[in-house]
Amino acid sequence: MVLLVHAFTAKRCCQWELILTATVDGVESQYTIRRSSGAPFETTALTRSYKQAFEIDFFNAVFKNVPPGRLPTGLEADLGRGTS
């Protein structure tokens, strides 16, 4: 089974993990899901006060700075307004 999770935060940077409860062959179990390194996932907000934005590099499981005046990939189209 593939789960696609979108995580958003309005403020700050958050660390989190998923706790999945699944029934397999009639037995209910809980699984804690974190990054492959064992570290929790991280989500950061788009901040205007610091004029910084970040986007996830899925292949390397890290956040990258977005150049000043730009929005994360895909967000410009979602907002329908181009760069900030």
Sequence and secondary structure as in RCSB ss.txt:
>XXXX:A:sequence
MVLLVHAFTAKRCCQWELILTATVDGVESQYTIRRSSGAPFETTALTRSYKQAFEIDFFNAVFKNVPPGRLPTGL
EADLGRGTS
>XXXX:A:secstr
         SSSEEEE EEEEEEETTEEEEEEE  TTS  EEEE  BTTTTBEEEEETTTTEEEEE TT   TTH
HHHHTS   
